[in-house]
Structures are given as structure tokens and as C-alpha cells.
Amino acid sequence: MQILGVLWDLDGVLVDTQENHYLSWAASLRDFNATITREMFTRLFGMNNRGTIEAVLGKPVSAELVEAISKKKENIFRELMQGNIQLMPGVETWLHWLLVNQIPQAIASSAPPENIDQVLESLDIRKYFQAIVPGYGHPSKPDPWVFRKASNELNVLGEKCLVIEDSIAGVLAAKAIGATCLAVTSTNDAENLLHAGADVVIPSLKEIHPSIMITI
């Protein structure tokens, strides 16, 4: 099957943000008398803020509480990331090859738009993407909203897209639109990613050339 568009997750796929996300969640939730363990964080990674907060607290929460925790968390996160953003291994090769070969690319992330903008501006990579779709405030992965929206903005059917993910929720969302899913083990182990439905699982993007996935 020919791939006509590539949908990128952000955290753990384009850039290495996992530790800073954990630290900022731990600090912000502590102020609201809640605790997130590393095991819980790994399991929830890829969900949006509301989904994460409700999972940690074990109950539905008000929009006001989501906003209060999220504001604190994202402020801490962006402070931690300031001057400390790096592309994941192999990503630069992929971005350049896809651009040269005119394969449209989109970012489809649960992150707030401010976080996405910080990454794009710090690394000067906005030029590679034809669409930027923040999932913040919309249904959280594993709901496929963000990937469906991104594929529509690229004008490419979901089943003609390659989704690059690292989270269980993201893999499930990718398969829900019929996409081919390439998963990297930056956050979850290969067994769990394959069980979720990933088509190919690799340690990092430097392990595989984009031409191999685009022509499957």
C-alpha cells in the first residue's frame, strides 16, 4: 500500500520530552494533593490533560479544575524545556526525505498549541509540516479525533496515512482511522505496542529508512 501522508505524534516521537512531562505532572498534581507514579505516567502518556487528570484522580473533574492543574503543569513543562529541546534519533533524516519526496506531513499531538509552537520554533522545523493539529481540548487518544482531523487537513484518507507513535493510546487511535502505524519504543516496550496494533515497532527512527515504510 502506498503511503500518501505522514502523521507525527510530538512527545517521544519528534522530541524527547518524557522526563520533563513526568516532572511537571508530578509537581503540579502534588499541589492538588494528588500523586502520579512513573508506571501510571507511562500508561497514560499520549492522552490529553483532561484524560490524564481524570485517570489519576479516578473520577470526572470540572473544567475549572482541569484548567487550573493544566495551566500549572504546562507552565512548569515549558520552563523545563526552555533551551533543552532535541529531535529524537533519526527524525531529521525522515523529515528531510519526506519533504524532498513531496510526502505531506502533519503534527497530530495531544499537546497544547503553545507546546507545539515552542518545539517548532526552537528547532526551526515548521517548514516540514503542511498541517499542525493540537488535540488539546478535544477528545483524547485513543479517540482518533486528532489523527482524523490531521488526515483531513492533508486531504489524505486515513488508510493512506502512516502514523508515527510511541504511546499505546496513540497506536489505538492510529488504527481506528485505518492508518499504518510505526511505533518507537521510547515510552512503551515492543510487546505492548504490538499488542495495541502497531504494524512495525523499532527502537528509534534511525533504525529504518523512510522509503521502506512509504512503499509498503
C-alpha positions as CSV (number, residue, x, y, z in Angstrom):
1,M,0.0,0.0,0.0
2,Q,1.3,3.4,-0.9
3,I,1.6,6.0,1.9
4,L,0.4,9.4,0.8
5,G,0.7,11.3,4.1
6,V,2.6,11.0,7.4
7,L,1.1,12.0,10.8
8,W,3.6,12.6,13.6
9,D,3.0,12.5,17.3
10,L,5.1,15.0,19.1
11,D,6.2,13.9,22.6
12,G,8.5,10.9,22.5
13,V,8.4,10.7,18.7
14,L,9.6,14.0,17.3
15,V,11.3,15.2,20.5
16,D,12.4,13.7,23.8
17,T,10.1,15.2,26.4
18,Q,9.1,12.3,28.6
19,E,11.1,13.1,31.7
20,N,10.1,16.7,31.7
21,H,6.4,15.7,31.3
22,Y,6.7,13.4,34.2
23,L,8.4,16.0,36.4
24,S,5.8,18.7,35.5
25,W,2.9,16.4,36.1
26,A,4.3,15.2,39.5
27,A,4.9,18.8,40.6
28,S,1.5,20.2,39.5
29,L,-0.6,17.3,40.8
30,R,1.2,17.5,44.2
31,D,-0.1,21.0,44.7
32,F,-3.6,19.5,44.3
33,N,-3.0,16.6,46.7
34,A,-2.7,14.0,44.0
35,T,0.2,11.7,43.1
36,I,1.2,10.2,39.7
37,T,3.6,7.3,39.7
38,R,6.0,6.6,36.9
39,E,4.1,3.4,36.0
40,M,0.9,5.4,35.8
41,F,2.5,8.1,33.8
42,T,3.9,5.7,31.2
43,R,0.4,4.1,30.9
44,L,-1.3,7.4,30.4
45,F,1.4,9.0,28.2
46,G,-0.2,10.2,24.9
47,M,-3.6,11.2,26.5
48,N,-4.6,14.8,26.7
49,N,-4.6,16.7,30.0
50,R,-8.2,16.1,30.9
51,G,-7.8,12.3,30.3
52,T,-4.7,12.2,32.4
53,I,-6.1,14.2,35.3
54,E,-9.3,12.2,35.4
55,A,-7.4,8.9,35.3
56,V,-5.1,10.0,38.1
57,L,-7.9,11.3,40.3
58,G,-10.2,8.3,39.4
59,K,-13.2,10.4,38.6
60,P,-14.6,13.1,36.3
61,V,-13.5,16.6,37.1
62,S,-14.7,20.1,36.4
63,A,-13.4,22.2,33.6
64,E,-12.2,24.6,36.2
65,L,-10.0,22.0,37.9
66,V,-8.7,20.7,34.6
67,E,-7.7,24.3,33.6
68,A,-6.1,25.0,37.0
69,I,-3.9,21.9,37.0
70,S,-3.2,22.1,33.3
71,K,-2.0,25.7,33.5
72,K,0.4,24.9,36.3
73,K,1.6,21.8,34.6
74,E,2.2,23.4,31.2
75,N,4.0,26.4,32.7
76,I,6.4,24.1,34.6
77,F,6.9,21.9,31.5
78,R,7.7,24.9,29.2
79,E,10.2,26.2,31.7
80,L,11.9,22.8,31.9
81,M,12.0,22.6,28.1
82,Q,13.4,26.1,27.6
83,G,16.8,25.6,25.7
84,N,16.5,21.9,26.3
85,I,14.7,20.5,23.2
86,Q,16.3,17.9,20.9
87,L,15.0,15.9,18.0
88,M,14.8,12.2,18.6
89,P,17.3,10.0,16.8
90,G,16.6,9.6,13.1
91,V,13.9,12.3,12.9
92,E,15.9,14.8,10.9
93,T,16.6,12.3,8.2
94,W,12.9,11.4,8.0
95,L,11.7,15.0,7.9
96,H,14.1,15.9,5.1
97,W,13.4,12.8,3.0
98,L,9.7,13.2,3.2
99,L,9.9,16.9,2.3
100,V,12.2,16.2,-0.7
101,N,9.9,13.4,-1.9
102,Q,6.8,15.6,-1.5
103,I,5.0,13.4,1.1
104,P,2.8,15.8,3.1
105,Q,3.4,15.7,6.9
106,A,1.3,16.8,9.8
107,I,1.8,17.0,13.6
108,A,-1.1,15.4,15.4
109,S,-0.5,15.7,19.1
110,S,-2.4,15.9,22.3
111,A,-0.2,18.7,23.4
112,P,-1.4,22.3,23.8
113,P,-0.6,24.6,20.8
114,E,1.9,26.6,22.9
115,N,4.0,23.4,23.5
116,I,3.9,22.6,19.8
117,D,4.9,26.1,18.9
118,Q,7.8,26.0,21.3
119,V,9.2,22.9,19.7
120,L,8.7,24.1,16.1
121,E,10.3,27.5,16.8
122,S,13.2,26.2,18.9
123,L,14.2,23.6,16.3
124,D,13.2,25.5,13.2
125,I,11.2,22.6,11.8
126,R,7.8,24.2,11.0
127,K,8.8,24.2,7.3
128,Y,8.4,20.4,7.1
129,F,4.7,20.4,8.0
130,Q,1.6,21.1,6.0
131,A,-0.7,20.9,9.0
132,I,-0.4,21.3,12.7
133,V,-3.3,19.8,14.8
134,P,-3.2,20.2,18.6
135,G,-5.6,17.8,20.3
136,Y,-5.8,19.9,23.4
137,G,-9.4,20.5,24.3
138,H,-10.7,17.7,22.0
139,P,-11.3,14.0,22.6
140,S,-8.2,12.4,23.9
141,K,-6.3,9.5,22.2
142,P,-7.2,6.6,22.0
143,D,-10.1,8.5,20.4
144,P,-9.0,9.1,16.8
145,W,-10.1,12.7,16.6
146,V,-6.6,14.3,16.2
147,F,-5.5,11.8,13.5
148,R,-8.7,12.1,11.6
149,K,-8.5,15.9,11.7
150,A,-4.9,15.8,10.6
151,S,-5.5,13.4,7.7
152,N,-8.4,15.6,6.6
153,E,-6.2,18.7,6.6
154,L,-3.7,16.9,4.4
155,N,-6.6,15.7,2.2
156,V,-5.4,12.1,2.6
157,L,-7.6,9.2,3.6
158,G,-6.7,7.7,6.9
159,E,-5.9,4.3,5.4
160,K,-3.3,6.0,3.2
161,C,-1.5,7.6,6.1
162,L,1.5,6.5,8.1
163,V,1.2,7.4,11.8
164,I,4.4,7.5,13.9
165,E,3.7,7.0,17.6
166,D,5.1,5.9,20.9
167,S,2.1,5.5,23.1
168,I,-0.5,2.8,23.5
169,A,-3.3,5.3,23.2
170,G,-1.7,6.8,20.1
171,V,-1.4,3.4,18.4
172,L,-5.0,2.6,19.1
173,A,-6.1,6.0,17.7
174,A,-4.0,5.4,14.6
175,K,-5.5,2.0,13.9
176,A,-9.0,3.5,14.5
177,I,-8.6,5.6,11.3
178,G,-7.2,2.6,9.4
179,A,-3.7,4.0,9.2
180,T,-0.4,2.1,9.1
181,C,1.3,2.6,12.4
182,L,5.0,2.7,13.0
183,A,5.8,2.7,16.7
184,V,9.0,3.6,18.5
185,T,9.9,2.2,21.9
186,S,10.8,5.5,23.5
187,T,8.0,5.2,26.0
188,N,6.5,1.7,25.9
189,D,8.0,-1.7,25.2
190,A,7.6,-3.5,21.9
191,E,5.3,-6.2,23.2
192,N,2.7,-3.7,24.4
193,L,2.9,-1.6,21.2
194,L,2.4,-4.7,19.0
195,H,-0.5,-5.8,21.2
196,A,-2.1,-2.4,20.7
197,G,-1.9,-3.0,17.0
198,A,1.3,-1.3,15.8
199,D,2.3,-2.6,12.3
200,V,6.0,-2.1,12.9
201,V,7.9,-1.5,16.1
202,I,11.5,-0.2,16.2
203,P,13.8,1.3,18.9
204,S,14.2,4.6,17.0
205,L,13.7,6.1,13.6
206,K,17.4,5.8,12.8
207,E,16.8,2.0,12.5
208,I,14.7,2.3,9.4
209,H,14.8,4.5,6.3
210,P,11.5,6.3,5.4
211,S,11.5,4.8,1.9
212,I,10.8,1.4,3.3
213,M,7.7,2.4,5.1
214,I,6.4,4.7,2.4
215,T,6.4,1.8,-0.2
216,I,4.9,-0.9,2.0
